[in-house]
Amino acid sequence: MLVSSTSPSLVPYTSTTAPSSTSTTNTDTERARGTMPKAPVNLSGGVPVERSSNGILFTRDAQFIEHDNELYRVKNPYYTNYVAAEEVVMGNLFSMTGLGAPKMMLCNGCEGFFDFNKATRGDFSANADLSKFACVASKVEPSFKDLGTFLLDTKVMPELLKAEGEKSLVSAPAVKKVIDSYHALVQSYNKADSRLEDIYQAFPDGQHRQAPGVLDKVKAENLIKFSVLEKLNDLLPPELKQEQQQHYFASRLINNWDYLNFSFCNFGYFQPDTAKDQYRGMTVDFGGSGTLGFGGLSKAESFERATQGARPENPLQSTSLFERKDSTFSSDFPPSLTGISTIPRSRPLLSTIKDMVKTENDIYEAKNIQSHEKALGPALEVAYRLSVLPEPALQQFFTENWVAGGQDFPYRDKSPEHNVGTQQMTTIMADRKNAFIDQFGRRNIERWEANNPERAAQARAEVEHAVNSVVEGKYEVRPLGAGSQTI
């Protein structure tokens, strides 16, 4: 079930020297309280564009649509309008951390792009107004590649490995050995992939699932591919691995159950316009975030499904300690620093955070975070970003974007017990934000700011830009000692 805190209203976090909640001006408070939720964007005038997927594994029917001179990937979520609506809300909320995420819009008027029927929409009926079916529009970042595709890029990866070797003063023969090992792994992946294609051609239209012993062969080849991706991920330079870790920890705010799947999709890298020689992380799928679980169900309804693989071809056995009590979205934030045991289908995540899990165990033994500040750097930076993210902006964001109940875009309309009000959701998110901060310790976060002034300044700038891109207002994000406020 979904549970909010018992506090009747949102209580913003303030440090000892930060301004209280009264630092938000009366005008801004009134504006936030009076703002009506944003209406879906009508895409009926959009123009379909033929474009390759750039290696991204799409799990839902999608089209590329040009709208207002911007290119969007528009996804039909299949289930219902509330699934589309909440995915957009959680994606835009994640972006307020300043980490990479596409601009997302809830849209309708998509009947010209999709064939809506009983097979493609769970909420379809004979008399349905097709123009009212909601879809998810994500702005396309041309340089984005999901993690799996990025790791298999034989132009990009060898250059990164060479540059990292030179940076670390590794000898040329040693660098060559690493690059040769990389190419051998890619070759192993490609051979397994080729064998899979042969199976699918021999057993088309899903026949491999019924033919005796064939599904086991498919799983075996997929396991080879997955194991190769894990090994390739271990070769990434530390800076890129830390980007993964930051995105994972930020995903805990919204309880994203599908941050990284077994094909190493949903997270990847792109090259910012301001730094074409660099790669930054980007999370692109939020369909398992917030109250959303799997298969169009809420998290509370998804426990049995969550303990199984997403598809029969998935070779991974459940290694998670995930329990029914974890099948929720609430103010109760997991006590673990990594939270790995509370995420279903978590095996792929170990490739990203296994070093952090070891650090968590070391901290448990030492009872001291300070001595592990460097190892916890990615998590502490996320905690810092959440510390400077103004809570009045959260309140305003949900007021502008969250709809509950029997309106056009309800989040839970099957049963009233699943409906979540705007203030309830705001309180839950504020509680989760503050619980994450408390886990790592406010003094430890302030120490990280003092020890990493350049990164802290960059993080503040990214949070400020992101917040003001998502909500209507002007928020100024200041160092922890000065607090955060709205102008």
C-alpha positions in Angstrom: 0.0 0.0 0.0 1.0 3.6 -0.3 1.6 5.4 3.0 2.3 9.0 3.7 3.8 10.5 6.8 1.5 11.4 9.6 2.4 15.1 9.4 -0.6 17.2 8.2 1.5 19.4 6.0 4.9 19.6 4.3 7.7 20.6 6.6 10.6 22.0 4.6 14.2 21.0 5.6 16.4 23.9 6.7 19.9 23.6 8.0 21.0 25.6 11.1 21.9 28.6 9.0 19.4 28.2 6.2 16.3 30.4 6.0 13.0 28.8 7.1 10.1 28.0 4.9 9.2 31.8 5.1 12.1 32.4 2.7 9.6 31.7 -0.1 7.8 35.0 -0.9 4.1 35.3 -0.3 3.5 35.9 -4.0 5.3 32.6 -4.9 3.4 30.7 -2.2 0.1 32.0 -3.4 1.0 31.2 -7.0 2.1 27.7 -6.1 -1.1 27.0 -4.2 -3.3 28.5 -6.9 -1.7 26.9 -9.9 -3.9 24.5 -11.9 -2.4 21.3 -13.1 -0.9 21.5 -16.5 -3.0 20.1 -19.4 -1.6 17.4 -21.7 0.1 18.8 -24.9 -1.9 18.1 -28.0 0.3 16.5 -30.6 -2.2 16.1 -33.4 -0.3 18.7 -35.5 3.0 16.8 -35.0 5.0 15.4 -37.9 6.2 11.7 -37.9 9.9 11.4 -38.5 11.7 8.3 -39.8 14.7 7.7 -37.5 16.7 4.8 -36.2 16.5 3.9 -32.6 20.2 4.6 -32.0 20.6 1.3 -30.2 17.9 1.9 -27.6 15.9 -1.1 -26.6 12.2 0.0 -26.9 9.8 -2.1 -24.9 6.7 -0.3 -26.1 5.3 0.9 -29.4 6.9 4.3 -30.1 7.1 6.9 -32.9 9.4 9.8 -33.5 7.4 13.0 -33.8 8.5 16.6 -34.5 6.6 19.1 -32.4 7.4 22.8 -32.2 10.7 22.3 -34.0 11.8 19.7 -31.4 12.0 15.9 -32.0 10.3 13.7 -29.5 10.1 10.0 -29.0 6.4 9.4 -28.3 5.5 6.1 -26.5 2.1 4.5 -26.2 2.3 3.1 -22.6 -0.4 0.5 -23.4 -2.0 0.4 -20.0 -3.9 3.5 -19.1 -3.7 7.3 -19.0 -2.5 7.3 -15.4 0.5 5.2 -16.2 1.5 7.7 -18.9 0.9 10.6 -16.6 2.8 9.4 -13.6 5.8 8.3 -15.8 6.1 11.9 -17.0 5.8 13.3 -13.5 8.5 11.1 -12.1 10.8 11.7 -15.1 10.6 15.5 -14.7 10.9 15.2 -10.9 14.1 13.2 -11.4 15.4 15.9 -13.7 15.1 18.4 -10.9 18.2 16.8 -9.3 20.2 18.3 -12.2 21.3 14.9 -13.5 20.7 14.0 -17.1 17.1 13.1 -18.1 15.1 14.0 -21.2 12.4 16.7 -21.2 9.2 14.8 -20.9 5.6 15.8 -21.7 2.2 14.2 -21.2 0.5 14.3 -24.6 -2.7 13.3 -26.4 -4.1 13.8 -29.9 -1.9 10.8 -30.9 -4.5 8.7 -32.7 -2.9 9.6 -36.0 0.4 8.0 -34.9 -0.9 4.9 -33.2 -3.5 2.2 -33.9 -5.4 2.3 -30.6 -7.4 -0.9 -30.1 -7.9 -3.6 -27.5 -4.5 -5.1 -28.3 -2.6 -1.8 -27.9 -4.5 0.0 -25.1 -5.6 -1.7 -21.8 -8.3 1.1 -21.4 -9.8 0.8 -24.9 -13.5 0.6 -25.3 -15.8 0.7 -28.4 -17.0 4.2 -27.6 -13.6 5.6 -26.5 -12.5 9.1 -27.7 -9.2 8.1 -29.2 -7.9 11.7 -29.0 -8.0 11.4 -25.2 -5.6 8.5 -24.9 -2.5 9.8 -23.1 1.1 9.0 -24.3 4.6 9.9 -23.1 6.7 12.3 -25.1 10.5 12.4 -24.4 12.7 14.9 -26.2 15.3 13.1 -28.2 19.0 13.6 -27.3 20.7 12.7 -30.6 24.0 11.6 -29.0 22.4 9.3 -26.4 23.2 5.6 -26.3 21.9 3.2 -23.8 24.6 1.6 -21.6 24.6 -1.7 -23.4 25.1 -0.1 -26.8 27.7 2.3 -25.5 29.8 -0.6 -24.0 29.7 -2.4 -27.4 30.7 0.7 -29.4 34.1 -0.4 -30.8 35.0 3.2 -31.8 34.2 4.9 -28.5 35.3 2.4 -25.9 38.8 1.7 -27.1 39.5 5.5 -27.2 38.2 5.8 -23.7 40.3 2.9 -22.5 43.4 4.4 -24.2 42.8 7.8 -22.7 42.2 6.4 -19.2 45.5 4.4 -19.5 47.5 7.5 -20.5 45.8 9.4 -17.7 46.8 6.7 -15.2 50.3 6.5 -16.6 49.8 2.8 -17.6 52.3 1.4 -20.0 51.4 1.2 -23.7 51.6 -2.7 -23.7 49.3 -2.8 -20.7 46.8 -0.5 -22.4 47.0 -2.7 -25.5 46.3 -5.7 -23.4 43.1 -4.1 -22.0 41.9 -3.1 -25.4 42.6 -6.6 -26.8 40.6 -8.0 -23.9 37.8 -5.6 -24.7 37.6 -6.7 -28.4 37.6 -10.3 -27.3 34.6 -9.7 -25.1 32.7 -7.9 -27.8 33.4 -10.8 -30.1 32.0 -13.2 -27.6 28.9 -11.1 -27.3 28.4 -10.9 -31.0 28.7 -14.7 -31.4 26.1 -15.3 -28.7 23.8 -12.7 -30.4 24.3 -14.4 -33.8 23.4 -17.8 -32.3 20.3 -16.2 -30.8 19.2 -14.8 -34.2 19.6 -18.3 -35.7 17.2 -19.7 -33.0 14.6 -16.9 -33.6 14.7 -17.5 -37.3 14.2 -21.2 -36.8 11.4 -20.7 -34.3 9.6 -17.5 -35.5 6.7 -15.7 -33.8 7.5 -16.8 -30.3 7.7 -20.6 -31.1 10.9 -20.8 -29.2 8.9 -20.5 -25.9 6.9 -23.7 -26.7 9.5 -25.9 -28.4 11.1 -28.4 -25.9 14.5 -27.2 -24.7 14.7 -24.2 -27.0 13.9 -21.6 -24.4 16.7 -22.9 -22.2 19.1 -22.3 -25.1 17.8 -18.8 -25.5 18.4 -18.1 -21.8 21.9 -19.6 -22.1 22.8 -17.2 -24.9 21.3 -14.3 -23.1 23.3 -15.1 -20.0 26.5 -15.0 -22.1 25.5 -11.6 -23.4 24.7 -10.3 -19.9 27.9 -11.6 -18.4 29.9 -9.9 -21.2 28.1 -6.6 -20.5 29.0 -6.9 -16.8 32.7 -7.4 -17.7 32.6 -4.5 -20.2 31.1 -2.3 -17.6 34.0 -3.0 -15.3 36.3 -1.6 -17.9 34.7 1.9 -17.9 36.8 4.8 -16.6 35.9 5.7 -13.0 34.3 9.0 -14.0 31.7 7.2 -16.2 31.1 4.6 -13.6 30.4 7.3 -11.0 27.8 8.8 -13.4 26.0 5.4 -13.2 26.2 5.4 -9.5 24.9 9.0 -9.1 21.9 8.1 -11.3 21.2 5.0 -9.3 21.2 6.9 -6.0 19.0 9.6 -7.5 16.6 7.0 -8.7 16.0 5.9 -5.1 14.2 9.2 -4.5 11.5 8.1 -6.9 11.9 4.4 -6.1 12.6 3.5 -9.8 12.3 -0.3 -10.0 13.7 -0.4 -13.5 16.7 1.9 -13.5 18.8 -0.7 -15.4 17.4 -3.9 -17.1 19.2 -7.1 -18.0 20.0 -5.7 -21.5 21.6 -2.7 -19.9 19.0 -0.3 -21.1 17.1 2.6 -19.4 20.4 4.3 -18.5 23.1 5.5 -20.9 25.4 8.3 -21.9 25.2 11.4 -24.1 27.5 14.2 -25.0 26.4 17.7 -23.8 26.3 20.5 -26.3 28.6 22.5 -24.0 31.2 19.6 -23.8 31.2 17.4 -26.9 34.4 15.7 -25.8 32.7 14.4 -22.6 30.1 11.9 -21.7 27.4 12.4 -19.2 24.9 9.9 -17.8 21.2 10.0 -18.7 18.2 8.0 -17.3 15.5 7.7 -20.0 12.8 5.4 -18.6 10.6 6.1 -15.5 7.8 3.6 -16.0 8.5 1.8 -12.8 8.8 4.9 -10.6 6.7 6.4 -7.9 3.5 4.4 -7.3 4.0 2.5 -10.6 5.1 -1.1 -10.4 5.2 -3.6 -13.3 2.6 -4.5 -15.9 0.5 -1.4 -15.4 -0.1 -2.2 -11.7 0.8 -0.2 -8.6 3.8 -1.2 -6.6 1.4 -2.6 -3.9 -0.2 -4.9 -6.6 3.1 -5.9 -8.2 4.9 -8.1 -5.6 4.4 -11.4 -7.4 5.2 -10.0 -10.8 8.3 -8.2 -9.3 9.8 -11.4 -8.1 9.7 -12.9 -11.6 11.7 -12.0 -14.7 10.3 -9.4 -17.1 10.3 -11.9 -19.9 10.7 -15.7 -20.2 14.0 -15.1 -22.1 15.5 -13.4 -19.1 18.2 -15.7 -17.8 18.7 -14.1 -14.4 17.4 -15.8 -11.3 16.1 -13.5 -8.6 19.0 -12.8 -6.2 17.2 -10.0 -4.5 16.2 -10.0 -0.8 13.1 -8.1 -2.0 10.1 -8.7 0.3 6.4 -7.8 0.2 7.0 -4.9 2.6 9.2 -3.4 -0.1 6.5 -3.5 -2.6 5.3 0.0 -1.9 5.9 3.7 -2.4 5.9 5.5 0.9 7.6 7.9 3.3 9.3 4.8 4.8 12.8 5.1 3.1 14.9 1.9 3.2 17.6 2.1 6.0 20.4 0.6 3.8 22.8 3.2 2.2 22.5 1.4 -1.1 19.0 0.1 -0.8 19.9 -2.8 -3.1 17.9 -5.4 -1.2 14.6 -3.4 -1.7 14.8 -3.3 -5.5 13.3 -6.2 -7.4 15.2 -7.7 -10.4 18.3 -6.1 -8.9 21.0 -8.3 -10.4 21.9 -5.8 -13.2 22.4 -3.1 -10.6 25.3 -5.0 -9.0 27.4 -4.1 -12.0 26.9 -0.5 -11.1 27.1 -0.4 -7.3 29.0 -3.5 -6.2 31.8 -1.3 -5.0 29.3 0.8 -3.0 27.8 -2.3 -1.4 31.3 -3.3 -0.2 31.8 0.3 1.1 28.4 0.0 2.9 29.6 -3.1 4.7 32.9 -1.4 5.6 31.0 1.5 7.0 28.7 -0.8 9.0 31.8 -2.3 10.6 33.5 1.0 11.2 30.4 3.0 12.2 32.0 6.0 10.4 31.0 7.5 7.0 33.7 10.2 7.2 36.6 7.7 6.6 34.9 6.5 3.4 34.0 9.9 1.9 35.9 9.3 -1.3 34.3 5.9 -2.0 30.8 7.3 -1.2 31.4 10.4 -3.4 28.7 9.7 -6.0 26.1 9.1 -3.2 27.2 12.1 -1.2 26.9 14.3 -4.3 23.3 13.1 -4.8 22.6 13.8 -1.2 24.0 17.3 -1.7 21.9 17.9 -4.7 18.8 16.9 -2.7 19.9 19.1 0.2 20.0 22.2 -2.0 16.8 21.4 -4.0 14.2 23.8 -2.5 11.3 22.0 -1.0 8.9 24.8 -2.0 9.8 23.9 -5.6 8.6 20.3 -4.9 5.3 21.6 -3.6 4.9 23.8 -6.6 5.9 21.0 -9.0 3.2 18.6 -7.7 0.6 21.4 -7.6 1.3 22.1 -11.3 1.6 18.5 -12.4 -0.1 16.0 -10.1 -3.8 15.0 -10.7 -5.6 12.4 -8.6 -9.1 11.0 -8.5 -11.7 10.8 -11.2 -10.4 13.5 -13.5 -9.2 13.2 -17.0 -5.8 11.9 -16.0 -6.2 10.0 -12.7 -3.3 8.2 -11.2 -5.4 5.5 -9.7 -8.9 5.1 -10.9 -9.6 1.3 -10.4 -10.1 1.7 -6.7 -10.3 4.7 -4.4 -7.8 3.1 -2.1 -5.0 3.7 -4.7 -5.8 7.4 -5.2 -3.1 9.8 -4.0 -3.7 13.5 -3.4 -1.3 16.2 -4.4 -0.4 17.1 -0.8 0.0 13.5 0.1 2.4 12.9 -2.8 4.3 16.1 -2.0 4.7 15.0 1.7 5.9 11.5 0.7 8.5 12.9 -1.7 9.7 15.4 0.8 10.0 12.7 3.5 12.0 10.5 1.1 14.2 13.4 0.2 15.0 14.2 3.8 15.4 10.6 4.8 18.0 10.2 2.1 19.8 13.3 3.4 19.6 12.0 7.0 21.1 8.6 6.0 24.3 10.2 4.8 24.3 12.9 7.5 24.0 16.6 7.1 27.4 17.2 8.5 28.9 14.7 6.1 27.2 16.4 3.2 28.4 19.8 4.3 31.9 18.4 4.6 31.6 17.1 1.1 30.6 20.6 -0.1 33.6 22.1 1.6 36.0 19.5 0.3 34.7 19.6 -3.3 33.9 23.3 -4.0 34.0 23.0 -7.8 31.8 20.0 -8.0 29.4 21.5 -5.5 29.2 24.7 -7.5 28.5 22.7 -10.6 25.9 20.6 -8.9 24.1 23.8 -7.6 24.1 25.3 -11.0 22.7 22.2 -12.6 19.9 21.9 -9.9 19.0 25.6 -10.3 18.8 25.3 -14.1 16.8 22.1 -13.9 14.3 23.3 -11.3 13.6 26.5 -13.2 13.1 24.6 -16.4 10.5 22.4 -14.8 8.4 24.7 -12.6 7.0 28.2 -13.2 9.1 30.4 -11.0 12.6 31.6 -10.3 14.4 29.6 -7.6 18.0 30.5 -6.6 20.0 27.5 -5.3 22.7 28.6 -2.8 25.5 26.8 -0.9 24.2 25.0 2.2 25.6 27.7 4.5 23.5 30.3 2.7 20.3 28.2 2.2 18.1 28.0 -0.8 15.3 30.3 -1.6 12.8 31.6 -4.2 13.1 35.0 -5.6 
